[in-house]
Amino acid sequence: MLTADLHRTNRFRPFPSIMKNLTLALFALPSFAFAQQAAPAASGAPAEPTNAKEAAAKKAEADARFDEKYQALVSTLSPEQQAWEKKLQEYLGGFYLPIHKRDKLAGKSSAWDFVQDKLGLPRVLLIGDSVSRGYTQDVRKALEGKANVHRAPENCGPSANGIKKIDAWLGESKWDVIHFNFGIHDRATPLPDYTQRLEQLVERMKKTGAKLVWASTTPIPEDAGKNQKAESIVERNMAAASIMQKHNVVIDDLFGAVTPHLAKLQNPNDVHFNAEGYEFLGKQVATVLETQISK
């Protein structure tokens, strides 16, 4: 009686009816999926890529539009700024260049901003890796009105890269002070090779007539998976210190300054620092640079 009542009220349908409807629904699914895929195209919305080749094509198309916007922006810059952007395009590489372009289009300041020199102020060049890049803007802020702070147009990496590109980084301009570091990317470089390259770089930079300041390499955490040993930085800092003493190069001991504060300032299990850490390093660098530009 209950079943009959339910059937009459259509609250439930007999099992054969349910199966029939499910079967019809299953046959309808492909058509529904096709309609769903076709709908965005019909409405003008971009369709989702269906395979890796199509996804790559869409990415290339998006990258081309992005680069077109960047090039359009560069075309509005002064000749000096365009020359700087060209240098960045040549040296920043596949990782940092897209970041720079996005920052540029967004109007966001970065370590690789073009620096318009203010007449009468000393010119400072920062050479170093991503840690150096991280504190560049804090150095500029601390030395605002006291120095024109430039940086090399790339993540300078290991000393071997320095040997290849030091002339391009120095350019034709006159520098009053050069603050430089090579170390984290040399943690696996044999010490004899490291010291030989470092000495070559010091000798080349001395020819500019600039005052030289060596920044000791900041600490790195132990990481067996990356074959990364904290001791390797201590060894290279000691080797570098001997070379700097030999050539009467001022030492900015970033390692010694930041080591007591690593728990607070360095990212966990990382060679890089948080915003407070870079501010700390930037102020340290600026303090040492100020002793050199005031002489």
QUIDAJO-V823782 format. One record per pair of residues at least 24 apart in sequence whose C-alpha atoms are under 10 Angstrom apart, sorted by the first residue. I is the first residue (numbers start at 1). J is the second residue. Records with the same first field share a line. If there is no record, write none. Layout:
I = J ; J
This chain:
63 = 98
66 = 98 ; 101 ; 102 ; 105
67 = 98 ; 101 ; 102 ; 105
69 = 101 ; 105
70 = 101 ; 102 ; 104 ; 105
71 = 101 ; 105
72 = 105
73 = 101 ; 104 ; 105
74 = 104 ; 105
80 = 114 ; 115 ; 116
81 = 113 ; 114 ; 115 ; 116
82 = 114
83 = 114
84 = 112 ; 113 ; 114 ; 115 ; 153
85 = 112 ; 113 ; 114 ; 153
87 = 152 ; 153 ; 154 ; 168 ; 169
88 = 112 ; 113 ; 152 ; 153 ; 154
89 = 153 ; 154
90 = 153 ; 154
91 = 152 ; 153 ; 154 ; 155 ; 156 ; 165 ; 168 ; 169
92 = 152 ; 153 ; 154 ; 155 ; 156
93 = 154 ; 155
95 = 155
96 = 154 ; 155
97 = 154
109 = 137
110 = 134 ; 136 ; 137
111 = 135 ; 136 ; 137 ; 138 ; 139 ; 140 ; 149 ; 150 ; 151 ; 152 ; 153 ; 154
112 = 136 ; 137 ; 150 ; 151 ; 152 ; 153 ; 154
113 = 137 ; 150 ; 151 ; 153
114 = 150 ; 151
115 = 148 ; 149 ; 150 ; 151
116 = 148 ; 149 ; 150
117 = 147 ; 148 ; 149 ; 150
118 = 145 ; 146 ; 147 ; 148
119 = 147 ; 148
120 = 145 ; 146 ; 147 ; 148
121 = 145 ; 146 ; 147 ; 148 ; 149 ; 176 ; 293
122 = 146 ; 147 ; 148 ; 149 ; 174 ; 175 ; 176 ; 177 ; 292 ; 293 ; 294
123 = 147 ; 148 ; 149 ; 150 ; 173 ; 174 ; 175 ; 176 ; 177 ; 178 ; 210 ; 293
124 = 148 ; 149 ; 150 ; 151 ; 174 ; 175 ; 176 ; 177 ; 178 ; 179 ; 210 ; 211 ; 212 ; 289 ; 293
125 = 149 ; 150 ; 151 ; 152 ; 169 ; 170 ; 174 ; 175 ; 176 ; 177 ; 178 ; 179 ; 180 ; 210 ; 212
126 = 150 ; 151 ; 152 ; 153 ; 169 ; 177 ; 178 ; 179 ; 180 ; 181 ; 213 ; 285
127 = 151 ; 152 ; 153 ; 154 ; 155 ; 156 ; 157 ; 162 ; 166 ; 169 ; 170 ; 178 ; 179 ; 180 ; 181 ; 182 ; 214 ; 215
128 = 152 ; 154 ; 155 ; 156 ; 157 ; 158 ; 159 ; 162 ; 179 ; 180 ; 181 ; 182 ; 183 ; 184 ; 215 ; 217
129 = 154 ; 155 ; 156 ; 157 ; 158 ; 180 ; 181 ; 182 ; 183 ; 184 ; 185 ; 217
130 = 154 ; 155 ; 156 ; 157 ; 184 ; 185 ; 271 ; 272 ; 273
131 = 155 ; 181 ; 184 ; 217 ; 218 ; 271 ; 272 ; 273 ; 278 ; 281
132 = 156 ; 179 ; 180 ; 181 ; 182 ; 215 ; 217 ; 218 ; 272 ; 278 ; 281 ; 282 ; 285
133 = 278
134 = 272 ; 273 ; 274 ; 275 ; 277 ; 278 ; 279 ; 281 ; 282
135 = 273 ; 275 ; 276 ; 277 ; 278 ; 279 ; 280 ; 281 ; 282 ; 283 ; 284 ; 285 ; 286
136 = 278 ; 279 ; 281 ; 282 ; 285 ; 286
137 = 278 ; 279 ; 282
138 = 275 ; 278 ; 279 ; 280 ; 281 ; 282 ; 283 ; 284 ; 285 ; 286
139 = 278 ; 279 ; 280 ; 281 ; 282 ; 283 ; 284 ; 285 ; 286 ; 287 ; 289
140 = 282 ; 283 ; 286
141 = 279 ; 282 ; 283 ; 286
142 = 279 ; 282 ; 283 ; 284 ; 285 ; 286 ; 287 ; 290
143 = 282 ; 283 ; 285 ; 286 ; 287 ; 289 ; 290
146 = 290 ; 293 ; 294
147 = 176 ; 177 ; 286 ; 289 ; 290 ; 293 ; 294
148 = 175 ; 176
149 = 177 ; 178 ; 286
150 = 175 ; 178
151 = 178 ; 179 ; 180
152 = 180
156 = 180 ; 181 ; 182 ; 185
157 = 181 ; 182 ; 183 ; 184 ; 185 ; 186
158 = 182 ; 183 ; 184 ; 185 ; 186 ; 187 ; 188 ; 189 ; 194 ; 197
159 = 183 ; 184 ; 185 ; 186 ; 189 ; 193 ; 194 ; 195 ; 196 ; 197 ; 198 ; 200 ; 201
160 = 185 ; 186 ; 189 ; 193 ; 194 ; 197 ; 198 ; 201
161 = 185 ; 197
162 = 197 ; 198 ; 200 ; 201
163 = 197 ; 198 ; 200 ; 201 ; 204
166 = 201 ; 204 ; 205
167 = 201 ; 204 ; 205
170 = 204 ; 205 ; 208
172 = 208
173 = 208
174 = 208 ; 209 ; 210
175 = 205 ; 208 ; 209 ; 210 ; 211 ; 212
176 = 208 ; 209 ; 210 ; 211 ; 212 ; 292 ; 293
177 = 208 ; 209 ; 210 ; 211 ; 212 ; 213 ; 289 ; 290 ; 292 ; 293
178 = 205 ; 206 ; 208 ; 209 ; 210 ; 211 ; 212 ; 213 ; 214 ; 289
179 = 210 ; 211 ; 212 ; 213 ; 214 ; 215 ; 250 ; 251 ; 252 ; 285 ; 288 ; 289
180 = 205 ; 212 ; 213 ; 214 ; 215 ; 216 ; 217 ; 251 ; 252
181 = 213 ; 214 ; 215 ; 216 ; 217 ; 218 ; 240 ; 252
182 = 214 ; 215 ; 216 ; 217 ; 236 ; 237 ; 240
183 = 215 ; 216 ; 217 ; 218 ; 219 ; 232 ; 233 ; 234 ; 236 ; 237 ; 240
184 = 217 ; 218 ; 219 ; 220 ; 228 ; 232 ; 233 ; 236 ; 271
185 = 217 ; 233
186 = 232 ; 233 ; 236
187 = 220 ; 227 ; 228 ; 229 ; 230 ; 231 ; 232 ; 233 ; 234 ; 235 ; 236
188 = 227 ; 228 ; 229 ; 232 ; 233
189 = 232 ; 236
190 = 236
191 = 232 ; 235 ; 236 ; 239 ; 240
192 = 239
194 = 236 ; 239 ; 240
195 = 236 ; 239 ; 240 ; 242 ; 243
196 = 243
198 = 239 ; 240 ; 243 ; 244
199 = 240 ; 243 ; 244 ; 246 ; 247
202 = 243 ; 244 ; 247 ; 249
203 = 247
206 = 247 ; 249
211 = 248 ; 249 ; 250 ; 289 ; 292 ; 293
212 = 244 ; 247 ; 248 ; 249 ; 250 ; 251 ; 289 ; 292
213 = 244 ; 248 ; 249 ; 250 ; 251 ; 252 ; 253 ; 285 ; 288 ; 289 ; 292
214 = 240 ; 241 ; 244 ; 249 ; 250 ; 251 ; 252 ; 253 ; 254
215 = 240 ; 241 ; 250 ; 251 ; 252 ; 253 ; 254 ; 255 ; 285 ; 288
216 = 240 ; 241 ; 251 ; 252 ; 253 ; 254 ; 255 ; 256 ; 257
217 = 252 ; 253 ; 254 ; 255 ; 256
218 = 253 ; 254 ; 255 ; 256 ; 257 ; 258 ; 259 ; 262 ; 266 ; 271 ; 272 ; 273 ; 281
219 = 254 ; 255 ; 256 ; 258 ; 259 ; 262 ; 266 ; 270 ; 271 ; 272
220 = 255 ; 259 ; 262 ; 266 ; 269 ; 270 ; 271 ; 272
221 = 262 ; 266 ; 267 ; 268 ; 269 ; 270 ; 271
222 = 269 ; 270 ; 271
223 = 269 ; 270
250 = 288 ; 289 ; 292
251 = 288
252 = 284 ; 285 ; 286 ; 287 ; 288 ; 289
253 = 284 ; 285 ; 288
254 = 280 ; 281 ; 282 ; 284 ; 285
255 = 281
257 = 281 ; 284
258 = 284
